[in-house]
Amino acid sequence: MNIFLPYWGIALGSFIFAFGLNYFIIANGLAEGGFTGLALIIHYLTGWSVGGILITLNIPLFFIGWKMWGKTFVFKTLLGVSATSLAIDLTSSFNFQTQDLLLGALYGGVLSGVGIGLVLRSGATTGGIDIIARLIHEKTGINMGKIYFSFDLAIISLVAFFFGLEKALYTLVALYIFSQIIDRLVEGGNEARAVIIISGVNQVIANAIINELERGATILKGSGAYTGKEKNILYVVISKHQLLHLKKIIQEVDPRAFIIVSSAYEVLGEGFRPPK
């Protein structure tokens, strides 16, 4: 039964993505990033099927992917592109036109992001700009993030040119939400807080963390750049709900402690999600 779980994930993710795209994004004349955004622009200008356009745009890339990275890569790409394209056309009658474009951008970004996130977590890829970015990176060394950004910027510019600045700005909102949702789903949903503490009584703070928060802690050796004096640096990872309790502990033990708090999108190991 477990062997079929990825396929169910791809099917469910494709439907959620397609529903969000049709019901909110397309219904309100907005766009997305990547090849989906390009397909939507062509759809608005010609009336052609979005799913059909997506498949057509990806056909040359399937052959490039086969030659560069083998049949396994192409199979995963073909599976993801076919599932999402079919789902888009099957749900094309779903639409919710709203007078508030911000609602369309927000809900469209959330649903399409959840859908593509599920597809990616299920082992499929969505082709398009993913293949182009990977190819350019291997040939030229250009950072893939810059390639994604440049392509999305071009899509936003085309939306502004053909459909007006307002639609482009709302599309930018949808694209931002979309990317944030995907990051959370792909990188992990158990967001935590990584805390660095510099104090003269780090061992006392560490004991309180172990006893009160039931978390482990690591003491690192360091030295001040100006004074040259050796210092102990305490590093601890906690759930975001424990951050306030940790601050209270530090305040009680050493109000002058130096604290750095940063987000950790995914933590694997004891006390968090077990590594797969």
N, C-alpha and C positions, 0 to 999 in steps of 0.2 A: 504493500500500500504506500510506503514511504517514497517509492520510486516515482509515484504520480504526483506527489506534493508540489514539486517545482512547476509542473504543467498547470496545476490548479492555480498556483500563484501567478503565473503568467496570464492565464485566462482572466482571473479576477482583476489583476492589475490593469490589464488592457481595457476591460470594461469600465473600470473606475476612471481611467484616463480619458477614454472616449466620451463618457458621460459628462465629465467636467468640461471637456473641450467643446462639445456640442451644446450642452445646456447653458453654459455661461459665457465661454470665450467667443465661439462662432455666433451665437445668438445676438451678441452685443457688438459684433464687428471688430473684436480685438484680435490679437495674434499671440504667438508664442515665440520662443527662441529656436535656434537650430533649424533642421530641415522641416520640422512641423510648421514653424513660422513661415518659411518659404512656401510650403504647400498651401498654407492658408491665404497668403497674398495672391498666389496663382488662382486659388479657388474663388476669391472675391472678385478677381478681374475677369475670369472666364466662366465661372459656374461649374467647373469640372469637379468630380468627386475628390474629396480630400484624401481618402484612403488610396484611391487609384494613383493620385499624384505622388504620394509618399512612396508607393511601391516602384513607380517609374523612376523617380529620382534616385532610388537606392540600387537599381539594377546594375549600373556600371560599377558601383562600389562593391557589390557582391563578388564580381570577378577580380577586382583589385585585392579584396580581402582574401580570396581563395589563393591567389598567387603569392601574396605576402605572408599570410599567417596560417594557411591551411584550412582544411574542411571543417574542423571543429569550430573554429571562430566563425566561419560562414554559416554553419548550421544554427548557432546561437543567435547570430544577427538576423538570419532569415526568419527564425521562429519569432523573435521579438517584433520585427517589422511587420510580418504577416498578421500576427495576432492583433497588434494595435491598429493597423490599417483596416482590417476586417471589422473590428469593434467600432471604429469611427463611422464606417459606412452603415453598419447595422443600427447605430443609435443616432443617425443623422436627423431623424424627425423630432428628437428631443431638443427643446429650446425654451429658454426663460429670458425674454427680453425685458430688461429693467430700465427705468429712467435714471437710476443711479449706477453709472458705469463702474464706480469703485466696488460696489457689491459684486458685480460680474467679475472684475479683476481678482478680487480677494478669493471668492469661492472657486472660481475657475483655476486659480493658481494652486489652491490647496488640493482640490480633487485631482487635477492632472499631475501634481507632484506626488501625491500618495500613489496614484496608479503607476507611474513610471518607476517610482521607488520600489514597489512590489515586483515589477517586471525585472528590474536589475538585481534585486535580492534573490530572485528565483533562478538566477544564472543566465538570463538572456541579455542581449544587448539591443539597442535601438538603432544601430547603424548611423547613417547620415554623417553629421559633423564629427561623431566619434571616430569614424574610420578616416576621414580627411585629416583631423587633428593628429591622430596617431601616425599617419603616413608622413605628414609635413614634419612632425617632430623627429621621426627617424631619419629623414632625408636632410634636414637642415639644423636640427637641434633646438629649434624655437620652442619655448615653453608652451605646453598644450593649453594651459589656462589663458594665455594671450591669444591663442588661435580661437578658442571658444568665445572670448570676449569680443574679438574683432568681428567674428561672424554674427554674433548677436547684435552688435552695434550696427552692422550693415542692415540687418533685418528691421531694427527699430527705425533706422533712417528711411528705409523703403516704406514702412507704414506711415511715417510722417509725411513723406512725399506724396503718396497716393491717397491717404485717407485723413490727413490732418494731424497737427501736433497733439491735440487732445487725445486722440486714439493711441498715438505713440506713447504718450506719458502713462496712460492707463495700462497699456501693454507692458511697459517697463515695471509697473507695480506687480502685475501678474507674473512676470518673469522672475522677479526677485523672490516672491513667495514660493513659486515653483522650485527654484534652486535651493532655497532654505529647507523645504520639506524633504527634498531628495537627499540633501546632506544628512539630515537627521535619520532618515530611514536606512540609508546605505552605510553610514558611519556608525550608527547605533543609536538606540532610543533611550539608553540608560545614562543620561547625562549626569555627570558628577562635577565636583569642584576639586581642583588641585591647589593646595595651599602651601606656600613657602613662608616659613617663620624664622626671623633672625632675632635672637634674644640671648641674654646672658644666662638664662635659666631654662634653656630648651629641654633639659632632661625632666624638669618638673612638669612642663607643659606636655611633654610626651607621655609621662605617666598618667596625667589626667585624661588625655585622649584615649589611651588604652583602657583605663578603668571606667570612664564615664561614657565615651562614645563607642567603645568596643571596636576601635579601628587600630590598625597598625601604623607605625610611623618610622621614618628613616632619618637618621642624623648624618649629615654630610659635613665633611671638613672643608673649611674655606678660610680666607684671610681678607682683611680690609685693604682695598687698593690704596687708600691714603695713609692709613696708620701702619699697615703691614702686620697688625695683630691677628692671631688665629681666632676664628669664630666657628661655632657650631651652627649649621643651617638645618632646620627641621623641615622635612618634606612629608606631607600627608595628603591622602586622597579620601574624600568623604562624599556622602550623598549631598545633594544641594539642600536638602531639608535639615541637615546637621550643621550648616554653616553658621547660623545664628548662635547655636550652642557653643560651637568652637570659639567664636569671637568673645563670648562671655567668659569662657575659660581663660583665654589669653588676657583679657582685661583684668580679671581677678589676680592672675599670677604676675603679669608684667605689663602694665599699661603703656610702657614705652617701647614695646616690641614692634618690629617692622614686619608687616604682613603683605604678601602678594597673593591675590586670589585670581585664578583663571579657570575657564570652563574646560572640562574634559568630555568630549562628545561620547566616548565609549571607553569603558574600563572593563578589562577581562582579568579574572583571577579571584582569589578568595575574598568573600564578602561582597562581590559584585557578580557579574555574569561569568559563568565558567567558560574558559576558552574552548572553541570547537576544534 
